[in-house]
Amino acid sequence: MLLRFYLLLMQALTPAAEDNGKVLRYENYIYEDNIRTVQFLQKGTQYPVPLIKIGNSDRLTLSFDELGTENDYYQYTLIHCDAYWRPSNLRPLEYLEGNNFEYINDFKYCSNTYQKYVHYSVQVPGTEMRPKFSGNYLLKVYRNFDEEDIVLTRKLFILDGKASFEVDIHPATLAGSRFSKQEVDLKVKLENYTVVNPYQDLKLVMSQNNRWDNAIGGLAPQFIVGNEYTYNYEKENLFDGGNEFRFCDFRSLRFFSQNVESKRFDSLYHLVLKTEEKRGAKAYYQYIDFNGKLVIANKDGQTDASIDGDYVWVYFKLKSDQEFRTGDLYVYGALSDWRPDPRFKMTYNTAAKQYEAKVLLKQGYYSYIFATQNSKTGVMETIESEGNFMETENDYYIYYYCRNQLLDYDELIGFTAVNSRKGN
């Protein structure tokens, strides 16, 4: 089921190319190198899932930086998608109320930074365009009213809550996976909601730490009793436990955090992190981590990190006696949009026997792992670089959809977030 869902997802992410060479991708993606530090968060929080309930006043904040000194003119629109991030059969006139685009009018110039940039932000939904239905939406930012001049895309979830969840995360039942994988079992109870064909209409999607390359979907309920649906698989609902995330902290450029080796300055600050080691052959070690997330912050600033946080060249190093045979190595996490971004690709230094990467990042706290992209399958793998342990603390996000037979689209009728160690 995981492979099937992965193939469906990859198919959804490869539409026809636009005339200007940019390809619309139904995922979190940055289309231009000068666009940096894209965040799409619940207002006033660091919650990583951009989700709001339909019909209430909750809003999300989309923000990003454009390197340089000149501001540009941006708009965004919303594209309704099915549960597997393919465009739905609905037309914009059907799923949008008001206009079919919204302006991004709020921009500020950076203050007291060496790297010049313009910071943009917008509240979603705005006053001119609102989604009518629940489900998955792709938010597309473009330039100067040209929808083919795409700048970035983000996933957006609109929830019409009809479901409650009982989730049990535990070591795998299968003996061969018991020490390396985590099993996610659940029961879903629907309130005042009728499902015509549950085996066809209900769609369950689970993601780990808000990454989508290893998401699980396509699982049908195994048992149905009244309005309660049970998913208690032994193989199809397994996630690699992975390992706790590494981190780098440069919220302050005046003081070193514990994993910084050195710093220097030319036109920008350069921060060299301590050389790290592979953990694939090491025993599991528990510590509190941030599960791949990041926080933009400037402890040295006077006003607001969104405009007085500077950009820094950060040097990552991973010790390795030889190159990885399975594929290229990347710095991986929310900082790379959970994808093999070329800007985060590491190169092997034969003389030093280590992988190295130089990445431009905004001041803050970043958690990450090192992951290889399998050259044959394209799948991101971490077993050799990080290890794989069932004890690892992970966040799981569960999305529950039902097909609206009347209007022919997938409604998002349930969502919950569960921690493997703490529970809900």
Rosetta blueprint (number, residue, H / E / L):
1 M L
2 L H
3 L H
4 R H
5 F H
6 Y H
7 L H
8 L H
9 L H
10 M H
11 Q H
12 A H
13 L L
14 T L
15 P L
16 A L
17 A E
18 E L
19 D L
20 N L
21 G L
22 K L
23 V E
24 L L
25 R L
26 Y L
27 E L
28 N L
29 Y E
30 I E
31 Y L
32 E L
33 D L
34 N L
35 I E
36 R E
37 T E
38 V E
39 Q E
40 F E
41 L E
42 Q E
43 K L
44 G L
45 T L
46 Q L
47 Y L
48 P L
49 V L
50 P L
51 L E
52 I E
53 K E
54 I L
55 G L
56 N L
57 S L
58 D L
59 R L
60 L E
61 T E
62 L E
63 S E
64 F E
65 D E
66 E E
67 L E
68 G L
69 T L
70 E L
71 N L
72 D L
73 Y L
74 Y E
75 Q E
76 Y E
77 T E
78 L E
79 I E
80 H E
81 C E
82 D L
83 A L
84 Y L
85 W L
86 R L
87 P E
88 S L
89 N L
90 L L
91 R L
92 P H
93 L H
94 E H
95 Y H
96 L E
97 E E
98 G E
99 N L
100 N L
101 F L
102 E E
103 Y E
104 I E
105 N L
106 D E
107 F E
108 K E
109 Y E
110 C L
111 S L
112 N L
113 T L
114 Y L
115 Q L
116 K L
117 Y E
118 V E
119 H E
120 Y E
121 S E
122 V E
123 Q E
124 V E
125 P L
126 G L
127 T L
128 E L
129 M E
130 R E
131 P E
132 K L
133 F L
134 S L
135 G E
136 N E
137 Y E
138 L E
139 L E
140 K E
141 V E
142 Y E
143 R E
144 N L
145 F L
146 D E
147 E E
148 E E
149 D E
150 I E
151 V E
152 L E
153 T E
154 R E
155 K E
156 L E
157 F E
158 I E
159 L E
160 D L
161 G L
162 K L
163 A E
164 S E
165 F E
166 E E
167 V E
168 D E
169 I E
170 H E
171 P E
172 A L
173 T L
174 L L
175 A H
176 G H
177 S H
178 R L
179 F L
180 S L
181 K E
182 Q E
183 E E
184 V E
185 D E
186 L E
187 K E
188 V E
189 K E
190 L E
191 E L
192 N L
193 Y L
194 T L
195 V L
196 V L
197 N L
198 P H
199 Y H
200 Q H
201 D H
202 L E
203 K E
204 L E
205 V E
206 M E
207 S E
208 Q E
209 N L
210 N L
211 R E
212 W E
213 D E
214 N E
215 A E
216 I E
217 G E
218 G L
219 L L
220 A L
221 P L
222 Q L
223 F E
224 I E
225 V E
226 G L
227 N L
228 E E
229 Y E
230 T E
231 Y E
232 N L
233 Y L
234 E L
235 K L
236 E L
237 N L
238 L E
239 F E
240 D E
241 G L
242 G L
243 N L
244 E L
245 F L
246 R E
247 F E
248 C E
249 D E
250 F L
251 R L
252 S L
253 L L
254 R L
255 F L
256 F L
257 S L
258 Q L
259 N L
260 V E
261 E E
262 S E
263 K E
264 R E
265 F E
266 D L
267 S L
268 L L
269 Y E
270 H E
271 L E
272 V E
273 L E
274 K L
275 T L
276 E E
277 E E
278 K L
279 R L
280 G L
281 A L
282 K L
283 A L
284 Y L
285 Y L
286 Q L
287 Y L
288 I L
289 D L
290 F L
291 N L
292 G L
293 K L
294 L E
295 V E
296 I E
297 A L
298 N L
299 K L
300 D L
301 G L
302 Q L
303 T L
304 D L
305 A H
306 S H
307 I H
308 D H
309 G L
310 D L
311 Y E
312 V E
313 W E
314 V E
315 Y E
316 F E
317 K E
318 L E
319 K E
320 S L
321 D L
322 Q L
323 E L
324 F L
325 R L
326 T L
327 G E
328 D E
329 L E
330 Y E
331 V E
332 Y E
333 G L
334 A H
335 L H
336 S H
337 D L
338 W L
339 R L
340 P L
341 D L
342 P H
343 R H
344 F H
345 K E
346 M L
347 T E
348 Y E
349 N E
350 T L
351 A L
352 A L
353 K L
354 Q E
355 Y E
356 E E
357 A E
358 K E
359 V E
360 L E
361 L E
362 K E
363 Q L
364 G E
365 Y E
366 Y E
367 S E
368 Y E
369 I E
370 F E
371 A E
372 T E
373 Q E
374 N E
375 S L
376 K L
377 T L
378 G L
379 V L
380 M E
381 E E
382 T L
383 I H
384 E H
385 S H
386 E H
387 G L
388 N L
389 F L
390 M L
391 E L
392 T L
393 E L
394 N L
395 D E
396 Y E
397 Y E
398 I E
399 Y E
400 Y E
401 Y E
402 C E
403 R E
404 N E
405 Q L
406 L L
407 L L
408 D L
409 Y E
410 D E
411 E E
412 L E
413 I E
414 G E
415 F E
416 T E
417 A E
418 V E
419 N E
420 S L
421 R L
422 K L
423 G E
424 N L
